[in-house]
Amino acid sequence: MRTNRGLIKMILLGMITFGIYPLVVYSHISEEINVIATPHDGRRTMHFCLLFFIFSWLTLGIATFVWWHRICDRTGNELKRRNLPYSFGASTFWLWNILGSLIIIGPFVFIHKHMKAMNYLNGDWNAGFR
């Protein structure tokens, strides 16, 4: 699984591809968290494209907040379960992405933290520590 995601890459490729690259990245992340965490917590995360193209506008954006809360919570729980030294969770989403948008750089900090958390999980998975 991919371990080379980062904020700068997300911003630059997102601009070059007119927003398609972030859709692809978060689609992969939704699949990866299911592969990594489902055997241990028994839950499944909805594919990001399904959320983005169907449920987001049907629920006036509420499903998006629920999806982000759940995927961040699953990521944080899996980091703790694997004893990886990185703090991440649903509170990271609400504090940095939502409240942090008031200081403009908050969402960028959130993206960086989420990419780093997934890089740690994928690296641990790739190393065979399942």
DSSP file with accessible surface (Angstrom, degrees, kcal/mol):
  #  RESIDUE AA STRUCTURE BP1 BP2  ACC     N-H-->O    O-->H-N    N-H-->O    O-->H-N    TCO  KAPPA ALPHA  PHI   PSI    X-CA   Y-CA   Z-CA
    1    1 A M              0   0   65      0, 0.0   125,-0.1     0, 0.0     2,-0.1   0.000 360.0 360.0 360.0 157.3    0.0    0.0    0.0
    2    2 A R        +     0   0  115      1,-0.1   120,-0.2     2,-0.1   121,-0.1  -0.327 360.0 168.2 -68.2 137.9    1.1    3.6   -0.6
    3    3 A T        +     0   0   71    119,-0.1    -1,-0.1    -2,-0.1   116,-0.1   0.108  59.8  82.6-130.0  17.8    3.3    5.3    1.9
    4    4 A N        +     0   0   97      2,-0.0     2,-0.2   115,-0.0    -1,-0.1   0.008  56.5 129.2-115.6  29.8    4.3    8.4   -0.1
    5    5 A R        +     0   0   12    110,-0.2     2,-0.3    -3,-0.1   114,-0.1  -0.592  27.4 158.3 -86.0 147.9    1.4   10.7    0.4
    6    6 A G     >  -     0   0   24     -2,-0.2     4,-2.1     1,-0.1     5,-0.1  -0.986  50.3-104.2-161.2 168.7    1.9   14.3    1.6
    7    7 A L  H  > S+     0   0   37     -2,-0.3     4,-2.6     2,-0.2     5,-0.2   0.927 115.1  48.6 -65.2 -48.6    0.4   17.7    1.7
    8    8 A I  H  > S+     0   0  117      1,-0.2     4,-2.9     2,-0.2     5,-0.3   0.929 112.7  48.7 -62.1 -44.1    2.5   19.4   -1.0
    9    9 A K  H  > S+     0   0   74      1,-0.2     4,-2.4     2,-0.2     5,-0.4   0.914 111.5  50.6 -61.0 -42.2    1.8   16.5   -3.4
   10   10 A M  H  X S+     0   0   11     -4,-2.1     4,-1.7     2,-0.2    -2,-0.2   0.923 114.0  43.9 -63.2 -43.9   -1.9   16.7   -2.7
   11   11 A I  H  X S+     0   0   57     -4,-2.6     4,-2.1     2,-0.2    -2,-0.2   0.958 117.7  42.9 -68.0 -50.2   -2.0   20.4   -3.3
   12   12 A L  H  X S+     0   0   90     -4,-2.9     4,-2.4     1,-0.2    -2,-0.2   0.946 119.3  41.3 -65.0 -49.5    0.1   20.5   -6.5
   13   13 A L  H  X S+     0   0   58     -4,-2.4     4,-2.3    -5,-0.3     8,-0.4   0.834 111.9  57.8 -68.9 -29.0   -1.4   17.5   -8.1
   14   14 A G  H  <>S+     0   0   11     -4,-1.7     5,-3.2    -5,-0.4     6,-0.3   0.909 110.1  43.5 -64.8 -40.2   -4.9   18.6   -7.0
   15   15 A M  H ><5S+     0   0  123     -4,-2.1     3,-1.1     3,-0.2    -2,-0.2   0.926 114.1  49.8 -70.7 -42.5   -4.4   21.9   -8.9
   16   16 A I  H 3<5S+     0   0  121     -4,-2.4    -2,-0.2     1,-0.3    -1,-0.2   0.882 117.1  40.4 -64.2 -38.4   -2.9   20.2  -12.0
   17   17 A T  T ><5S-     0   0   45     -4,-2.3     3,-1.1    -5,-0.2    -1,-0.3   0.282 112.4-116.4 -95.7  10.9   -5.7   17.7  -12.2
   18   18 A F  T < 5S-     0   0  192     -3,-1.1    -3,-0.2     1,-0.2    -4,-0.1   0.879  78.3 -44.2  56.9  41.1   -8.5   20.2  -11.3
   19   19 A G  T 3><S+     0   0   34     -5,-3.2     4,-0.9    -6,-0.2    -1,-0.2   0.442 114.0 109.2  89.6   0.7   -9.4   18.4   -8.1
   20   20 A I  H <>  +     0   0  103     -3,-1.1     4,-2.1    -6,-0.3     3,-0.2   0.889  69.3  62.5 -77.2 -37.2   -9.4   14.8   -9.5
   21   21 A Y  H  > S+     0   0   47     -8,-0.4     4,-2.8     1,-0.2     5,-0.2   0.920 101.5  50.3 -57.9 -46.8   -6.2   13.7   -7.6
   22   22 A P  H  > S+     0   0   33      0, 0.0     4,-2.7     0, 0.0     5,-0.3   0.892 108.5  53.8 -60.0 -35.8   -7.7   14.2   -4.1
   23   23 A L  H  X S+     0   0   33     -4,-0.9     4,-1.7    -3,-0.2    -2,-0.2   0.919 111.1  45.8 -61.2 -42.1  -10.8   12.2   -5.2
   24   24 A V  H  X S+     0   0   65     -4,-2.1     4,-2.4     2,-0.2    -1,-0.2   0.929 112.8  50.2 -66.3 -44.3   -8.5    9.3   -6.2
   25   25 A V  H  X S+     0   0    5     -4,-2.8     4,-2.6     1,-0.2    -2,-0.2   0.945 112.9  44.7 -61.6 -48.3   -6.4    9.6   -3.0
   26   26 A Y  H  X S+     0   0   16     -4,-2.7     4,-2.2     1,-0.2    22,-0.3   0.816 109.9  56.4 -71.3 -24.3   -9.4    9.5   -0.7
   27   27 A S  H  X S+     0   0   11     -4,-1.7     4,-1.6    -5,-0.3    -1,-0.2   0.928 110.1  45.3 -66.2 -43.7  -10.9    6.7   -2.7
   28   28 A H  H  X S+     0   0   50     -4,-2.4     4,-2.9     1,-0.2    -2,-0.2   0.909 111.3  53.2 -64.9 -40.6   -7.7    4.7   -2.1
   29   29 A I  H  X S+     0   0    0     -4,-2.6     4,-2.7     1,-0.2     5,-0.3   0.909 106.3  52.3 -62.9 -40.7   -7.7    5.6    1.5
   30   30 A S  H  X S+     0   0    0     -4,-2.2     4,-1.0     1,-0.2    15,-0.3   0.881 113.9  44.0 -64.8 -34.0  -11.3    4.4    2.0
   31   31 A E  H  X S+     0   0   90     -4,-1.6     4,-1.9     2,-0.2    -2,-0.2   0.900 113.2  51.2 -73.0 -41.8  -10.3    1.1    0.5
   32   32 A E  H  X S+     0   0   11     -4,-2.9     4,-2.7     1,-0.2     5,-0.2   0.899 106.4  52.3 -65.5 -41.5   -7.1    0.8    2.4
   33   33 A I  H  X>S+     0   0    0     -4,-2.7     4,-2.8     1,-0.2     5,-0.6   0.872 109.0  52.6 -65.8 -30.6   -8.7    1.5    5.8
   34   34 A N  H  X5S+     0   0   10     -4,-1.0     4,-1.3    -5,-0.3    -1,-0.2   0.918 111.1  45.9 -67.9 -41.1  -11.2   -1.3    5.1
   35   35 A V  H  <5S+     0   0   72     -4,-1.9    -2,-0.2     1,-0.2    -1,-0.2   0.928 121.1  38.5 -65.3 -42.7   -8.3   -3.7    4.3
   36   36 A I  H  <5S+     0   0    0     -4,-2.7    -2,-0.2    -5,-0.1    -3,-0.2   0.929 128.5  25.6 -77.0 -46.0   -6.3   -2.8    7.3
   37   37 A A  H >X5S+     0   0    0     -4,-2.8     4,-2.5    -5,-0.2     3,-1.6   0.773  99.7  77.8 -97.8 -27.5   -9.0   -2.3   10.0
   38   38 A T  H 3X<S+     0   0   30     -4,-1.3     4,-2.2    -5,-0.6    -1,-0.1   0.874  90.0  57.5 -57.5 -39.7  -12.0   -4.4    9.0
   39   39 A P  H 34 S+     0   0   96      0, 0.0    -1,-0.3     0, 0.0    -2,-0.1   0.794 117.7  35.4 -60.9 -20.7  -10.5   -7.7   10.2
   40   40 A H  H <4 S+     0   0   83     -3,-1.6    -2,-0.2    -4,-0.2    -3,-0.1   0.796 130.7  25.6-103.5 -34.2  -10.1   -6.2   13.7
   41   41 A D  H  < S-     0   0   54     -4,-2.5    -3,-0.2     2,-0.2     3,-0.1   0.551  89.1-134.8-109.6  -9.4  -13.1   -3.9   14.2
   42   42 A G     <  +     0   0   63     -4,-2.2     2,-0.2    -5,-0.5    -4,-0.1   0.578  64.1 119.8  71.3   9.2  -15.6   -5.6   11.8
   43   43 A R        -     0   0   97     -6,-0.2     2,-0.4    -9,-0.0    -1,-0.2  -0.643  50.1-147.6-104.5 162.9  -16.7   -2.3   10.3
   44   44 A R        -     0   0  182     -2,-0.2     2,-0.4    -3,-0.1   -14,-0.0  -0.993   8.6-139.4-130.0 140.1  -16.6   -1.0    6.7
   45   45 A T        -     0   0   12     -2,-0.4   -11,-0.1   -15,-0.3     3,-0.1  -0.830  29.6-111.3 -97.6 134.5  -16.1    2.5    5.5
   46   46 A M        -     0   0   73     -2,-0.4    -1,-0.0     1,-0.1     2,-0.0  -0.321  41.2 -97.6 -62.2 141.1  -18.2    3.7    2.5
   47   47 A H     >  -     0   0   62      1,-0.1     4,-1.9     4,-0.0     3,-0.2  -0.360  29.5-127.6 -60.8 138.8  -16.2    4.3   -0.6
   48   48 A F  H  > S+     0   0   16    -22,-0.3     4,-3.2     1,-0.2     5,-0.2   0.863 106.5  54.7 -61.7 -38.4  -15.3    8.0   -1.0
   49   49 A C  H  > S+     0   0   39      2,-0.2     4,-2.8     1,-0.2     5,-0.4   0.899 106.9  51.6 -64.3 -38.5  -16.7    8.2   -4.6
   50   50 A L  H  >>S+     0   0   74     -3,-0.2     4,-1.6     2,-0.2     5,-1.5   0.930 114.6  43.5 -61.6 -44.8  -20.0    6.8   -3.5
   51   51 A L  I  <>S+     0   0    3     -4,-1.9     5,-2.7     3,-0.2     6,-0.3   0.953 117.3  45.6 -62.6 -50.3  -20.1    9.4   -0.7
   52   52 A F  I  <5S+     0   0   93     -4,-3.2     5,-0.3     1,-0.2    -2,-0.2   0.907 121.2  34.0 -65.3 -45.2  -18.9   12.3   -2.9
   53   53 A F  I  <5S+     0   0  117     -4,-2.8    -1,-0.2    -5,-0.2    -2,-0.2   0.716 134.2  13.9 -89.2 -20.5  -21.1   11.7   -5.9
   54   54 A I  I  X5S+     0   0   76     -4,-1.6     4,-1.3    -5,-0.4    -3,-0.2   0.751 125.5  35.5-118.6 -62.3  -24.3   10.4   -4.3
   55   55 A F  I  ><S+     0   0   74     -5,-1.5     4,-1.8     1,-0.2     8,-0.4   0.787 105.3  66.1 -76.5 -27.3  -24.8   10.8   -0.6
   56   56 A S  H  4XS+     0   0   28     -5,-2.7     5,-3.1    -6,-0.3     6,-0.2   0.959 110.6  34.0 -60.3 -50.8  -23.1   14.2   -0.1
   57   57 A W  H >45S+     0   0  167     -5,-0.3     3,-0.8    -6,-0.3    -1,-0.2   0.811 114.2  59.3 -78.3 -27.7  -25.6   16.2   -2.1
   58   58 A L  H 3<5S+     0   0   99     -4,-1.3    -1,-0.2     1,-0.2    -2,-0.2   0.842 114.1  37.3 -66.2 -32.8  -28.6   14.0   -1.1
   59   59 A T  T ><5S-     0   0   51     -4,-1.8     3,-1.6    -5,-0.1    -1,-0.2   0.216 114.5-113.5-102.7  12.6  -28.0   14.8    2.6
   60   60 A L  T < 5S-     0   0  159     -3,-0.8    -3,-0.2     1,-0.3    -4,-0.1   0.839  76.6 -52.0  57.5  35.1  -26.9   18.4    2.0
   61   61 A G  T 3><S+     0   0   18     -5,-3.1     4,-1.3    -6,-0.3     3,-0.3   0.305 113.5 111.8  91.1  -9.6  -23.4   17.6    3.1
   62   62 A I  H <> S+     0   0  111     -3,-1.6     4,-2.0    -6,-0.2     3,-0.2   0.909  74.5  56.8 -65.4 -39.7  -24.2   16.0    6.5
   63   63 A A  H  > S+     0   0   22     -8,-0.4     4,-2.9     1,-0.2    -1,-0.2   0.845 101.1  59.7 -60.5 -30.4  -23.1   12.5    5.3
   64   64 A T  H  > S+     0   0   34     -3,-0.3     4,-2.6     2,-0.2    -1,-0.2   0.930 105.4  46.4 -64.3 -44.7  -19.7   14.1    4.5
   65   65 A F  H  X S+     0   0   92     -4,-1.3     4,-2.4    -3,-0.2    -1,-0.2   0.904 113.9  48.6 -63.9 -41.5  -19.2   15.1    8.1
   66   66 A V  H  X S+     0   0   64     -4,-2.0     4,-2.6     2,-0.2    -2,-0.2   0.928 111.7  49.8 -63.7 -44.1  -20.3   11.7    9.3
   67   67 A W  H  X S+     0   0   13     -4,-2.9     4,-2.7     1,-0.2     5,-0.3   0.936 112.6  46.2 -60.9 -48.1  -17.9    9.9    6.9
   68   68 A W  H  X S+     0   0   27     -4,-2.6     4,-2.3     1,-0.2     5,-0.3   0.905 112.0  51.3 -62.9 -42.1  -14.9   12.1    7.9
   69   69 A H  H  X S+     0   0   73     -4,-2.4     4,-2.2    -5,-0.2    -1,-0.2   0.948 113.7  44.7 -58.3 -47.5  -15.6   11.6   11.6
   70   70 A R  H  X S+     0   0  158     -4,-2.6     4,-2.6     2,-0.2    -2,-0.2   0.899 113.4  47.6 -67.7 -42.3  -15.9    7.8   11.1
   71   71 A I  H  X S+     0   0    0     -4,-2.7     4,-2.4     2,-0.2    -1,-0.2   0.905 113.8  48.0 -69.8 -36.1  -12.8    7.4    8.9
   72   72 A C  H  X S+     0   0    0     -4,-2.3     4,-2.6    -5,-0.3    -1,-0.2   0.903 112.1  49.9 -68.2 -38.3  -10.7    9.5   11.2
   73   73 A D  H  X S+     0   0   51     -4,-2.2     4,-2.6    16,-0.3    -2,-0.2   0.929 112.1  47.3 -64.0 -44.8  -11.9    7.6   14.2
   74   74 A R  H  X S+     0   0    5     -4,-2.6     4,-2.3     2,-0.2    -2,-0.2   0.898 112.0  50.7 -63.2 -41.3  -11.1    4.2   12.6
   75   75 A T  H  X S+     0   0    0     -4,-2.4     4,-2.2     2,-0.2    -2,-0.2   0.939 112.5  46.2 -62.4 -46.5   -7.7    5.5   11.6
   76   76 A G  H  X S+     0   0    2     -4,-2.6     4,-2.2     1,-0.2    -2,-0.2   0.908 112.2  50.4 -63.0 -42.3   -6.9    6.7   15.1
   77   77 A N  H  X S+     0   0   65     -4,-2.6     4,-2.6     1,-0.2    -1,-0.2   0.895 111.1  48.9 -63.2 -39.2   -8.2    3.4   16.6
   78   78 A E  H  X S+     0   0    6     -4,-2.3     4,-2.0     2,-0.2    -2,-0.2   0.885 108.4  53.3 -70.6 -36.0   -6.0    1.4   14.3
   79   79 A L  H  <>S+     0   0    1     -4,-2.2     5,-2.6     1,-0.2    -2,-0.2   0.928 112.8  44.9 -61.3 -43.3   -3.0    3.5   15.1
   80   80 A K  H ><5S+     0   0  149     -4,-2.2     3,-1.4     3,-0.2    -2,-0.2   0.911 110.5  53.4 -66.0 -43.3   -3.5    2.8   18.8
   81   81 A R  H 3<5S+     0   0  102     -4,-2.6    -1,-0.2     1,-0.3    -2,-0.2   0.880 112.8  44.2 -60.9 -35.3   -4.2   -0.9   18.2
   82   82 A R  T 3<5S-     0   0   25     -4,-2.0    -1,-0.3    -5,-0.2    -2,-0.2   0.394 110.1-124.2 -88.8   1.4   -0.9   -1.2   16.4
   83   83 A N  T < 5 +     0   0  146     -3,-1.4    -3,-0.2     1,-0.2    -2,-0.1   0.851  49.9 165.7  56.6  37.9    1.0    0.9   19.0
   84   84 A L      < -     0   0   32     -5,-2.6     2,-2.4    -6,-0.2    -1,-0.2  -0.698  43.7-121.0 -84.7 137.0    2.1    3.3   16.3
   85   85 A P  S    S+     0   0  117      0, 0.0     2,-0.4     0, 0.0    -1,-0.1  -0.326  75.8 102.4 -81.1  63.2    3.5    6.6   17.9
   86   86 A Y        -     0   0   38     -2,-2.4     2,-0.6   -10,-0.1    -2,-0.1  -0.975  61.7-139.4-146.7 131.3    1.2    9.0   16.2
   87   87 A S        +     0   0  102     -2,-0.4     2,-0.3    -8,-0.0    30,-0.1  -0.803  42.3 137.7 -95.5 119.4   -1.9   10.8   17.6
   88   88 A F        +     0   0    9     -2,-0.6     2,-0.3   -12,-0.1    -9,-0.1  -0.980  11.9 123.2-156.9 147.9   -4.8   11.1   15.2
   89   89 A G  S >> S-     0   0   10     -2,-0.3     4,-1.2   -13,-0.1     3,-0.7  -0.980  71.7 -55.8 179.8-167.9   -8.6   10.6   15.5
   90   90 A A  H 3> S+     0   0   11     -2,-0.3     4,-2.2     1,-0.3     5,-0.2   0.853 126.0  61.0 -63.2 -32.8  -12.0   12.2   15.0
   91   91 A S  H 3> S+     0   0   77      1,-0.2     4,-2.9     2,-0.2     5,-0.3   0.849  97.9  58.8 -64.3 -30.7  -11.0   15.1   17.2
   92   92 A T  H <>>S+     0   0   12     -3,-0.7     4,-2.3     2,-0.2     5,-0.8   0.912 106.5  48.2 -62.3 -42.1   -8.3   15.9   14.7
   93   93 A F  I  X>S+     0   0    1     -4,-1.2     5,-1.4     3,-0.2     4,-1.2   0.952 115.6  42.4 -61.8 -51.0  -10.9   16.3   12.0
   94   94 A W  I  <>S+     0   0  100     -4,-2.2     5,-2.4     3,-0.2     6,-0.2   0.892 120.8  40.7 -68.5 -37.8  -13.2   18.5   14.1
   95   95 A L  I  <>S+     0   0  102     -4,-2.9     5,-0.9    -5,-0.2    -2,-0.2   0.928 127.7  26.4 -77.6 -47.6  -10.4   20.7   15.6
   96   96 A W  I  <5S+     0   0   90     -4,-2.3    -3,-0.2    -5,-0.3    14,-0.2   0.919 128.9  35.5 -85.0 -46.1   -8.1   21.1   12.5
   97   97 A N  I  <<S+     0   0   38     -4,-1.2    -3,-0.2    -5,-0.8     4,-0.2   0.912 130.8  25.5 -78.8 -40.9  -10.4   20.8    9.5
   98   98 A I  I > <S+     0   0   52     -5,-1.4     3,-0.8    -4,-0.2     4,-0.3   0.951 135.5  26.2 -89.1 -64.0  -13.6   22.4   10.9
   99   99 A L  G > <S+     0   0  102     -5,-2.4     3,-1.7     1,-0.2     4,-0.3   0.870 118.1  61.8 -68.4 -34.3  -12.5   24.8   13.6
  100  100 A G  G > <S+     0   0    5     -5,-0.9     6,-1.5     1,-0.3     3,-1.5   0.694  84.7  76.5 -66.1 -17.1   -9.1   25.3   12.0
  101  101 A S  G X  S+     0   0   61     -3,-0.8     3,-1.1     1,-0.3    -1,-0.3   0.752  82.4  69.0 -65.9 -19.0  -10.7   26.7    8.9
  102  102 A L  G <  S+     0   0  142     -3,-1.7    -1,-0.3    -4,-0.3    -2,-0.2   0.781 103.5  42.0 -67.1 -27.4  -11.2   29.9   10.9
  103  103 A I  G <  S-     0   0  106     -3,-1.5     2,-2.7    -4,-0.3    -1,-0.3   0.160 107.6-132.0-103.8  15.4   -7.4   30.4   10.8
  104  104 A I  S <  S+     0   0  129     -3,-1.1     4,-0.4     1,-0.2    -3,-0.1  -0.139  95.6  67.1  68.9 -42.1   -7.3   29.3    7.2
  105  105 A I  S  > S+     0   0  100     -2,-2.7     4,-2.1     1,-0.2     3,-0.4   0.622  74.0  91.6 -85.1  -8.7   -4.4   26.9    7.6
  106  106 A G  H  > S+     0   0    0     -6,-1.5     4,-2.6     1,-0.2    -5,-0.2   0.901  83.9  49.6 -54.1 -49.9   -6.3   24.4    9.7
  107  107 A P  H  > S+     0   0   32      0, 0.0     4,-2.5     0, 0.0    -1,-0.2   0.867 110.0  52.6 -61.1 -31.9   -7.6   22.2    6.8
  108  108 A F  H  > S+     0   0   89     -3,-0.4     4,-2.3    -4,-0.4    -2,-0.2   0.897 108.7  49.4 -69.3 -38.6   -4.0   22.0    5.4
  109  109 A V  H  X S+     0   0   39     -4,-2.1     4,-2.7     2,-0.2     5,-0.2   0.919 110.9  51.4 -63.5 -42.0   -2.8   20.8    8.8
  110  110 A F  H  X S+     0   0    2     -4,-2.6     4,-2.9     2,-0.2     5,-0.2   0.932 109.0  49.1 -60.9 -47.6   -5.5   18.2    8.8
  111  111 A I  H  X S+     0   0   34     -4,-2.5     4,-2.7     1,-0.2     5,-0.3   0.933 112.1  49.7 -58.6 -44.0   -4.7   16.9    5.4
  112  112 A H  H  X S+     0   0   82     -4,-2.3     4,-2.4     1,-0.2    -2,-0.2   0.940 113.0  46.0 -59.5 -47.5   -1.0   16.7    6.4
  113  113 A K  H  X S+     0   0   48     -4,-2.7     4,-2.4     1,-0.2    -2,-0.2   0.892 113.5  49.2 -65.0 -38.5   -1.9   14.8    9.6
  114  114 A H  H  X S+     0   0    0     -4,-2.9     4,-2.4     2,-0.2     5,-0.2   0.926 111.8  47.7 -68.5 -42.8   -4.3   12.4    7.8
  115  115 A M  H  X S+     0   0    1     -4,-2.7     4,-2.4    -5,-0.2  -110,-0.2   0.917 113.2  49.2 -62.9 -41.2   -1.8   11.6    5.1
  116  116 A K  H  X S+     0   0   79     -4,-2.4     4,-2.3    -5,-0.3    -2,-0.2   0.919 110.3  50.6 -65.6 -41.2    0.9   11.0    7.7
  117  117 A A  H  X S+     0   0    0     -4,-2.4     4,-2.4     1,-0.2    -2,-0.2   0.928 112.6  45.9 -62.4 -44.2   -1.4    8.7    9.7
  118  118 A M  H  X S+     0   0    0     -4,-2.4     4,-3.0     1,-0.2     5,-0.3   0.870 109.4  55.2 -69.1 -34.4   -2.3    6.7    6.7
  119  119 A N  H  X S+     0   0   31     -4,-2.4     4,-2.4    -5,-0.2    -1,-0.2   0.915 109.6  47.7 -62.1 -41.8    1.4    6.5    5.7
  120  120 A Y  H  X S+     0   0   90     -4,-2.3     4,-2.4     2,-0.2    -2,-0.2   0.937 114.1  46.0 -63.3 -47.0    2.2    5.0    9.1
  121  121 A L  H  X S+     0   0    0     -4,-2.4     4,-2.5     1,-0.2    -2,-0.2   0.934 115.1  46.2 -62.5 -45.5   -0.6    2.5    8.9
  122  122 A N  H  X S+     0   0    0     -4,-3.0     4,-2.9     2,-0.2    -1,-0.2   0.884 111.7  51.9 -66.3 -37.8    0.2    1.5    5.4
  123  123 A G  H  X S+     0   0   29     -4,-2.4     4,-1.8    -5,-0.3    -1,-0.2   0.913 110.9  47.8 -63.1 -41.5    3.9    1.2    6.2
  124  124 A D  H  <>S+     0   0   25     -4,-2.4     5,-2.0     2,-0.2     4,-0.4   0.911 113.3  48.2 -64.9 -41.4    3.1   -1.0    9.2
  125  125 A W  H ><5S+     0   0   44     -4,-2.5     3,-1.4     1,-0.2    -2,-0.2   0.923 110.8  50.9 -63.3 -45.4    0.8   -3.1    7.0
  126  126 A N  H 3<5S+     0   0   75     -4,-2.9    -1,-0.2     1,-0.3    -2,-0.2   0.831 104.3  58.3 -62.7 -32.6    3.5   -3.4    4.3
  127  127 A A  T 3<5S-     0   0   63     -4,-1.8    -1,-0.3    -5,-0.2    -2,-0.2   0.572 120.5-109.4 -75.7  -8.8    6.0   -4.5    6.9
  128  128 A G  T < 5S+     0   0   41     -3,-1.4     2,-1.5    -4,-0.4    -3,-0.2   0.544  74.9 135.9  96.4   8.8    3.7   -7.5    7.7
  129  129 A F      <       0   0  132     -5,-2.0    -1,-0.2     1,-0.2    -2,-0.1  -0.615 360.0 360.0 -90.5  81.7    2.6   -6.3   11.2
  130  130 A R              0   0  151     -2,-1.5    -1,-0.2    -3,-0.1    -5,-0.1   0.564 360.0 360.0 -96.4 360.0   -1.1   -7.2   10.7
